[in-house]
Amino acid sequence: MAPFSYNHTHPQDMWYVLTGIPGLEDSHTWISIPICSMYILAVIGNIFLIFLIVTERRLHEPMYVFLSMLALSDVLLSTATAPKMLAIFWFHSMDISFGSCVSQMFFIHFLFVAESAILLAMAFDRYVAICHPLRYTTILTSSATGKIGIAAVVRSFIICFPFIFLVHRLTYCGRNIIPHSYCEHMGIARLSCDNISVNIIYGLTVALLSTGLDIVFIIISYAMILCTVFQIPSWSARFKALNTCASHICVILMFYAPAFFSFFAHRFGGKTVPQHIHILVANLYVVVPPMLNPIIYGVKTKQIQDRVILLCSPISTHC
């Protein structure tokens, strides 16, 4: 689809062109193979993890309830991006309407902020379990766990809903090429011929006051956990306590490191970070952590391993 030639375009009439990974067009087919494989594994792994948690009563604890929320968010995030991404790579289906693009933008940002809140809730769970073990069941009741989950969703919705109005208010002058594989806020805003300072300021504010604060609180939680752990006289008890946090720490690093690389590269690293590297990292971000999260928790969590063995034993016996 060629760029529009007229000056001002009503947003509802706009069609955008998602180019995939600029500079790597000849490699789209090869890039699509690992992305498709990881997407399938992410969906299967996370749905299976949710099934395990829902069907096993011993896993109806706050830690696993939060984990099921994280798994659901991972499925939705990868599904909101990967199918369109693969359509671009395989069928050159690059066109997307303004409404579909804005919807995808909203769900991507909404799910990202929600996942960040869930990771904070999981850090709080580990803090209570290690620092206040005798009060764990009274602090993190099923009611409290549900309220935390609802709060994460409501907060994310309130924060991300204004993005829709911020892109709708802009005037578009015919540019419709988005050098990306999916729609995100600043990618749409940069196609406008208006001043987008409000969009930039709000995007930075959201990143700092939501995700940024989540990271600060997670760091504080783990600082207090470490203080408590190193007061334990037994080395084996220390290792056991820290081992319960290992999977969560791995997930945190996988979630925040590429996200913030992409965020800052998009805004400040235009001249130092090649565009194809930035877009490739952004593409991998929506499939790699969702694929690895169930594996990490499956390997590091004995209760989940036991449940998997229990489910698989009848199959192996039958075979």
Phi and psi in degrees as a GROMACS rama.xvg file:
@    title "Ramachandran Plot"
@    xaxis  label "Phi"
@    yaxis  label "Psi"
@TYPE xy
-81.055  151.491  ALA-2
-59.8284  147.971  PRO-3
-66.8201  144.49  PHE-4
-98.4376  -12.4119  SER-5
-90.9944  169.817  TYR-6
-78.6215  -52.4085  ASN-7
-119.051  135.345  HIS-8
-125.518  132.019  THR-9
-68.8179  132.45  HIS-10
-51.9167  -41.5613  PRO-11
-64.965  -19.064  GLN-12
-93.4868  -3.49479  ASP-13
-77.0312  141.364  MET-14
-124.4  132.559  TRP-15
-103.684  160.821  TYR-16
-119.267  114.107  VAL-17
-88.9201  120.747  LEU-18
-87.689  -6.61487  THR-19
85.6461  -126.052  GLY-20
-110.765  102.436  ILE-21
-57.7452  131.153  PRO-22
92.4885  -14.5362  GLY-23
-120.678  27.165  LEU-24
-58.151  -36.7545  GLU-25
-69.3045  -17.7307  ASP-26
-103.69  6.62397  SER-27
-55.9704  -41.6192  HIS-28
-63.7044  -43.4791  THR-29
-68.5525  -38.7329  TRP-30
-65.6318  -33.0655  ILE-31
-66.659  -26.8891  SER-32
-63.8362  -53.958  ILE-33
-66.5733  -34.3563  PRO-34
-65.7997  -43.428  ILE-35
-63.1016  -43.9473  CYS-36
-61.6423  -44.0254  SER-37
-68.3069  -35.9861  MET-38
-64.0126  -44.9697  TYR-39
-62.0345  -45.6244  ILE-40
-63.1581  -37.8716  LEU-41
-63.6403  -45.5776  ALA-42
-65.1803  -48.5159  VAL-43
-63.3387  -46.8399  ILE-44
-63.264  -43.9127  GLY-45
-73.5666  -38.3098  ASN-46
-64.9873  -39.8672  ILE-47
-64.093  -40.0459  PHE-48
-63.5686  -43.6374  LEU-49
-61.2777  -41.9835  ILE-50
-60.1575  -44.505  PHE-51
-59.7827  -45.3062  LEU-52
-68.9959  -39.7451  ILE-53
-68.7338  -37.9025  VAL-54
-90.6419  -14.4863  THR-55
-104.548  114.468  GLU-56
-61.5825  -33.5562  ARG-57
-66.2933  -16.8895  ARG-58
-97.2142  9.51526  LEU-59
-86.6778  49.8875  HIS-60
-109.39  158.193  GLU-61
-51.6001  -42.3324  PRO-62
-57.5467  -43.8108  MET-63
-80.4582  -27.9074  TYR-64
-63.7925  -45.5403  VAL-65
-62.7179  -37.9388  PHE-66
-63.8044  -39.5971  LEU-67
-65.6082  -36.1395  SER-68
-63.1427  -42.131  MET-69
-63.3893  -41.6296  LEU-70
-63.8685  -42.5744  ALA-71
-63.2174  -42.4811  LEU-72
-63.2741  -38.8555  SER-73
-62.7979  -43.5161  ASP-74
-60.8833  -45.4189  VAL-75
-67.0801  -40.7497  LEU-76
-64.3281  -47.2906  LEU-77
-67.0575  -35.0412  SER-78
-73.1217  -28.0728  THR-79
-72.0738  -16.0188  ALA-80
-122.487  -45.7288  THR-81
-62.8224  -44.2618  ALA-82
-57.4184  -45.0665  PRO-83
-65.9628  -39.2214  LYS-84
-59.0796  -45.7643  MET-85
-68.6495  -34.3651  LEU-86
-62.5677  -36.807  ALA-87
-66.5407  -46.7114  ILE-88
-67.3508  -38.2618  PHE-89
-92.5583  -43.8842  TRP-90
-114.121  2.94086  PHE-91
56.1935  34.0334  HIS-92
-84.6746  79.4973  SER-93
-91.497  -18.3555  MET-94
-73.8707  141.587  ASP-95
-151.092  134.319  ILE-96
-71.5619  161.311  SER-97
-59.1307  -44.3261  PHE-98
-62.5723  -43.4806  GLY-99
-66.6324  -37.505  SER-100
-65.5567  -44.2585  CYS-101
-66.3278  -39.0154  VAL-102
-62.157  -44.5469  SER-103
-62.8536  -43.4816  GLN-104
-55.349  -47.9065  MET-105
-61.3771  -47.5664  PHE-106
-66.7669  -36.3954  PHE-107
-62.7996  -49.1845  ILE-108
-69.3121  -39.5738  HIS-109
-59.428  -47.3634  PHE-110
-69.7096  -34.7218  LEU-111
-62.998  -47.8517  PHE-112
-65.7267  -37.9146  VAL-113
-64.9574  -42.4373  ALA-114
-62.5524  -39.3497  GLU-115
-60.9983  -42.4941  SER-116
-65.5555  -37.8272  ALA-117
-66.3304  -40.1769  ILE-118
-63.3075  -36.6376  LEU-119
-64.7306  -41.986  LEU-120
-61.577  -39.2067  ALA-121
-67.4496  -35.4441  MET-122
-65.4082  -40.6071  ALA-123
-63.6231  -39.0851  PHE-124
-59.2083  -45.8927  ASP-125
-66.5176  -36.4273  ARG-126
-61.9547  -48  TYR-127
-65.2809  -41.6  VAL-128
-63.7963  -34.828  ALA-129
-95.2049  -40.361  ILE-130
-87.4233  -28.1859  CYS-131
-135.311  60.6126  HIS-132
-62.5681  -32.9162  PRO-133
-72.0296  -21.0067  LEU-134
-104.315  5.77753  ARG-135
-57.0406  -49.9157  TYR-136
-70.6324  -24.3283  THR-137
-85.7489  -27.5927  THR-138
-82.519  -52.109  ILE-139
-99.1192  70.1792  LEU-140
-75.3409  169.315  THR-141
-61.6056  -35.1608  SER-142
-65.9785  -45.1727  SER-143
-64.1421  -40.2123  ALA-144
-62.3648  -43.863  THR-145
-62.9124  -41.9669  GLY-146
-64.6803  -36.8563  LYS-147
-64.4948  -42.8039  ILE-148
-62.481  -44.2623  GLY-149
-64.3526  -41.0885  ILE-150
-61.5914  -38.6592  ALA-151
-62.7603  -42.4687  ALA-152
-69.1672  -45.5996  VAL-153
-64.0533  -44.3803  VAL-154
-59.903  -44.5396  ARG-155
-62.9902  -41.214  SER-156
-63.6664  -46.4249  PHE-157
-62.1082  -38.8698  ILE-158
-71.7147  -40.2259  ILE-159
-92.9002  -21.1622  CYS-160
-59.4827  -38.2298  PHE-161
-59.4365  -22.5286  PRO-162
-57.2663  -34.7892  PHE-163
-62.6534  -45.8249  ILE-164
-70.1469  -33.4374  PHE-165
-65.8355  -32.8266  LEU-166
-87.8165  -27.0726  VAL-167
-71.4027  -29.0684  HIS-168
-76.2739  -15.8454  ARG-169
-78.0635  154.447  LEU-170
-98.2501  130.822  THR-171
-110.166  137.728  TYR-172
-110.418  18.6822  CYS-173
111.334  -18.7351  GLY-174
-70.1231  131.028  ARG-175
-140.241  15.1235  ASN-176
-96.0332  117.164  ILE-177
-105.947  112.384  ILE-178
-78.247  65.9316  PRO-179
-156.46  172.657  HIS-180
-99.0495  -10.4161  SER-181
-151.695  167.425  TYR-182
-88.7846  133.619  CYS-183
-139.481  166.376  GLU-184
-53.2365  -56.1329  HIS-185
-71.0861  -27.358  MET-186
-62.4648  -39.9204  GLY-187
-73.2148  -45.8754  ILE-188
-60.3956  -34.6164  ALA-189
-70.5426  -11.2932  ARG-190
-83.7508  -7.67892  LEU-191
-79.4925  157.092  SER-192
-101.541  8.20976  CYS-193
-90.4771  172.207  ASP-194
-73.2572  123.873  ASN-195
-107.391  24.5944  ILE-196
-58.7343  -39.029  SER-197
-62.2992  -42.2457  VAL-198
-61.914  -43.8366  ASN-199
-64.2374  -47.3515  ILE-200
-62.9043  -43.768  ILE-201
-66.4807  -40.4587  TYR-202
-60.9468  -44.4477  GLY-203
-65.829  -40.8118  LEU-204
-62.3361  -44.1729  THR-205
-60.6403  -44.9777  VAL-206
-61.8055  -40.7435  ALA-207
-78.1567  -41.9667  LEU-208
-87.729  -15.1512  LEU-209
-106.293  -74.3464  SER-210
-64.8827  -40.5514  THR-211
-60.8063  -45.4681  GLY-212
-65.8904  -36.3852  LEU-213
-58.3554  -44.3876  ASP-214
-62.6659  -42.6833  ILE-215
-59.6665  -46.1959  VAL-216
-67.724  -34.7487  PHE-217
-64.4864  -43.0968  ILE-218
-62.6686  -42.8576  ILE-219
-61.6912  -42.9917  ILE-220
-58.9039  -46.232  SER-221
-73.513  -28.385  TYR-222
-63.6342  -42.7378  ALA-223
-69.4042  -35.2068  MET-224
-63.0653  -45.1808  ILE-225
-62.6404  -40.7913  LEU-226
-59.9797  -42.3421  CYS-227
-68.7587  -42.932  THR-228
-63.4485  -41.951  VAL-229
-77.0559  -2.54382  PHE-230
-90.0114  -8.78036  GLN-231
-77.0303  126.601  ILE-232
-70.4542  -30.961  PRO-233
-85.514  128.334  SER-234
-65.9048  -37.469  TRP-235
-65.129  -38.1598  SER-236
-67.9202  -37.2279  ALA-237
-62.2092  -47.2546  ARG-238
-62.059  -41.3267  PHE-239
-63.0311  -41.5529  LYS-240
-65.2674  -44.7504  ALA-241
-68.5803  -32.5878  LEU-242
-63.8511  -30.0723  ASN-243
-68.4299  -18.4116  THR-244
-97.7723  -10.8548  CYS-245
-60.0344  -46.8955  ALA-246
-64.3278  -39.0715  SER-247
-65.0054  -40.6658  HIS-248
-64.1729  -41.4333  ILE-249
-60.3485  -43.8518  CYS-250
-64.8816  -40.8467  VAL-251
-59.278  -47.704  ILE-252
-63.1792  -41.6825  LEU-253
-66.2215  -31.7956  MET-254
-78.4654  -49.6635  PHE-255
-83.3204  -36.8666  TYR-256
-59.8473  -56.6286  ALA-257
-68.0993  -30.1217  PRO-258
-63.7974  -45.7321  ALA-259
-75.7518  -29.7341  PHE-260
-60.2282  -47.2484  PHE-261
-63.8477  -42.5688  SER-262
-61.2007  -50.3302  PHE-263
-77.2509  -31.9579  PHE-264
-65.1235  -37.3571  ALA-265
-67.6923  -33.5327  HIS-266
-96.7158  -35.3829  ARG-267
-123.67  -12.0212  PHE-268
-108.556  26.9282  GLY-269
-58.1272  -32.6539  GLY-270
-95.6702  -20.4247  LYS-271
-101.301  -30.4526  THR-272
-103.545  117.847  VAL-273
-56.1927  141.694  PRO-274
-61.6121  -38.1973  GLN-275
-67.0927  -29.9705  HIS-276
-68.5777  -43.7079  ILE-277
-61.0399  -46.4298  HIS-278
-68.9705  -38.6588  ILE-279
-63.281  -43.0551  LEU-280
-62.7967  -41.9004  VAL-281
-62.6438  -37.006  ALA-282
-67.81  -45.0355  ASN-283
-67.3861  -30.0604  LEU-284
-60.4745  -33.7656  TYR-285
-85.0174  -3.62635  VAL-286
-124.211  -31.2192  VAL-287
-69.6029  -55.2269  VAL-288
-59.196  -44.0736  PRO-289
-59.2834  -32.1604  PRO-290
-73.5992  -39.6265  MET-291
-82.126  -27.7411  LEU-292
-55.442  -49.7186  ASN-293
-62.3977  -34.9495  PRO-294
-66.2249  -45.5505  ILE-295
-60.5377  -48.3558  ILE-296
-70.0039  -30.9423  TYR-297
-67.6365  -38.9335  GLY-298
-74.5994  -37.3044  VAL-299
-94.6022  -9.30742  LYS-300
-114.612  113.364  THR-301
-64.478  -38.4221  LYS-302
-61.0986  -39.2047  GLN-303
-70.0574  -40.8466  ILE-304
-58.6847  -45.0748  GLN-305
-61.1319  -40.3369  ASP-306
-67.8165  -39.2681  ARG-307
-64.3581  -43.7518  VAL-308
-62.0912  -41.3184  ILE-309
-62.9348  -39.1711  LEU-310
-72.3239  -34.3502  LEU-311
-82.9505  -22.8947  CYS-312
-61.3218  -41.6018  SER-313
-63.084  -34.4971  PRO-314
-66.4968  -44.9559  ILE-315
-67.243  -35.4895  SER-316
-66.6129  -40.0875  THR-317
-66.027  -38.8606  HIS-318
